[in-house]
Amino acid sequence: MRRFLSVLIVGMLLCPTLPAWGQASSPKLYVCNQGEATVSVIDMASMSVETTVDLKERGFSENAKPHHVVAEPDGSHWYVSLIGANTILKMNRQNEIVARLDNFEVPGLLALDPSKDVLYAGRSMSAVNPPKSLGMIERSDMEIMERVGTFFPRPHPLAVTPNGEHAFIASLGTNQLMGIDTDTRETQLTRLEGTTQTPVQFAATADGSTLIAGGQKTGQLLVFDASEAPALSVTDTLAVGSQPWHPVIGRQSGLAYVPNKMSNSISVVDVNNASVQATIRGDGLAQPHGTVLSADGRHLFVSNNNREGTYEPRGDNPEAGTVTVIDTRTNEIVKVIEVGTYPTGVGTFGGAQPTGS
């Protein structure tokens, strides 16, 4: 037995690519299928659906509406917001419910604090008059720590800086954004001039100095200077496609990928130069919603609602949405993965964590 353990330990030292104890060997992508109360779990290496988590089998109705997912970096747990059930679930690696927060009205986007035991939760954009607050939840026991008042209606886009020092949330109804010092809870309100943008979601650069957000009503991508956080200021405004949704920024490349829901396209943006480098279109891009990059930045995974039948499913579900996989070196679509009905938010472990996505 001792010899076996010695050989095993030496093997692990010589083969650093082996997974650590208790960790999965392959990165996973979680895809919320809002139209059927399921979550598709995709193996990002093989680019295939590994399993489907049926929330109806776990006591929820078909109207539970899973909307957004975030996962712990080590894959130990993942969290999903259920708009229709007013609930946020904590799931383990075996896709079992281990804790839950009920009576959180219309939860929307989620974000993990990388330095604290905190899960942030905003409100769904489908709600007409949700509470004007941001939830701070203790991840270990799924208890509410604090509800931070936003003072503006329909708080939705949400992000936490990579160092965990600041969180940001904005209004769908007014040109107002709020930054929060996550230690002191000090807040700073920023007002934008001009047409109401209706920003859908944020993404942050690796150093947290810059944020971007797409304006649903204007088709513009806003670039924010966050170096004086919790204050924000707009430095550039770019025209992208119609209804830019959940962007992601590559850690290595600094390129942003912006899904344009009503243009069925992805805008590739150089954040440093504030310029659109390319536009990606093709099979499977059908109301693109959420984005995630693989850990090496080689592949972009995009969830697509497909509520207008732009993509014709080849499988058993005639209403299936897709996850489109794009090679970021060539900007070519390399795989179309059919998932459930009305896929929306995505989250990952083992891949590039989409800040606040």
Rosetta blueprint (number, residue, H / E / L):
1 M L
2 R H
3 R H
4 F H
5 L H
6 S H
7 V H
8 L H
9 I H
10 V H
11 G H
12 M H
13 L H
14 L H
15 C L
16 P L
17 T L
18 L L
19 P L
20 A L
21 W L
22 G L
23 Q L
24 A L
25 S L
26 S L
27 P L
28 K E
29 L E
30 Y E
31 V E
32 C E
33 N E
34 Q L
35 G L
36 E L
37 A L
38 T E
39 V E
40 S E
41 V E
42 I E
43 D E
44 M L
45 A L
46 S L
47 M L
48 S E
49 V E
50 E E
51 T E
52 T E
53 V E
54 D E
55 L H
56 K H
57 E H
58 R H
59 G L
60 F L
61 S L
62 E L
63 N L
64 A L
65 K L
66 P E
67 H E
68 H E
69 V E
70 V E
71 A E
72 E L
73 P L
74 D L
75 G L
76 S L
77 H E
78 W E
79 Y E
80 V E
81 S E
82 L E
83 I L
84 G L
85 A L
86 N L
87 T E
88 I E
89 L E
90 K E
91 M E
92 N E
93 R L
94 Q L
95 N L
96 E L
97 I E
98 V E
99 A E
100 R E
101 L E
102 D L
103 N L
104 F L
105 E L
106 V L
107 P E
108 G E
109 L E
110 L E
111 A E
112 L E
113 D L
114 P L
115 S L
116 K L
117 D L
118 V E
119 L E
120 Y E
121 A E
122 G E
123 R E
124 S L
125 M L
126 S L
127 A L
128 V L
129 N L
130 P L
131 P L
132 K L
133 S E
134 L E
135 G E
136 M E
137 I E
138 E E
139 R L
140 S L
141 D L
142 M L
143 E E
144 I E
145 M E
146 E E
147 R E
148 V E
149 G E
150 T L
151 F L
152 F L
153 P L
154 R L
155 P E
156 H E
157 P E
158 L E
159 A E
160 V E
161 T L
162 P L
163 N L
164 G L
165 E L
166 H E
167 A E
168 F E
169 I E
170 A E
171 S E
172 L L
173 G L
174 T L
175 N L
176 Q E
177 L E
178 M E
179 G E
180 I E
181 D E
182 T L
183 D L
184 T L
185 R L
186 E L
187 T E
188 Q E
189 L E
190 T E
191 R E
192 L L
193 E L
194 G L
195 T L
196 T L
197 Q L
198 T L
199 P E
200 V E
201 Q E
202 F E
203 A E
204 A E
205 T L
206 A L
207 D L
208 G L
209 S L
210 T E
211 L E
212 I E
213 A E
214 G E
215 G E
216 Q L
217 K L
218 T L
219 G L
220 Q E
221 L E
222 L E
223 V E
224 F E
225 D E
226 A L
227 S L
228 E L
229 A L
230 P L
231 A L
232 L L
233 S E
234 V E
235 T E
236 D E
237 T E
238 L E
239 A E
240 V L
241 G L
242 S L
243 Q L
244 P E
245 W L
246 H L
247 P L
248 V E
249 I E
250 G L
251 R L
252 Q L
253 S L
254 G L
255 L E
256 A E
257 Y E
258 V E
259 P E
260 N E
261 K L
262 M L
263 S L
264 N L
265 S E
266 I E
267 S E
268 V E
269 V E
270 D E
271 V L
272 N L
273 N L
274 A L
275 S E
276 V E
277 Q E
278 A E
279 T E
280 I E
281 R L
282 G L
283 D L
284 G L
285 L L
286 A L
287 Q L
288 P E
289 H E
290 G E
291 T E
292 V E
293 L E
294 S L
295 A L
296 D L
297 G L
298 R L
299 H E
300 L E
301 F E
302 V E
303 S E
304 N E
305 N L
306 N L
307 R L
308 E L
309 G L
310 T L
311 Y L
312 E L
313 P L
314 R L
315 G L
316 D L
317 N L
318 P L
319 E L
320 A E
321 G E
322 T E
323 V E
324 T E
325 V E
326 I E
327 D E
328 T L
329 R L
330 T L
331 N L
332 E E
333 I E
334 V E
335 K E
336 V E
337 I E
338 E E
339 V E
340 G E
341 T E
342 Y L
343 P E
344 T E
345 G E
346 V E
347 G E
348 T E
349 F E
350 G L
351 G L
352 A E
353 Q L
354 P L
355 T L
356 G L
357 S L
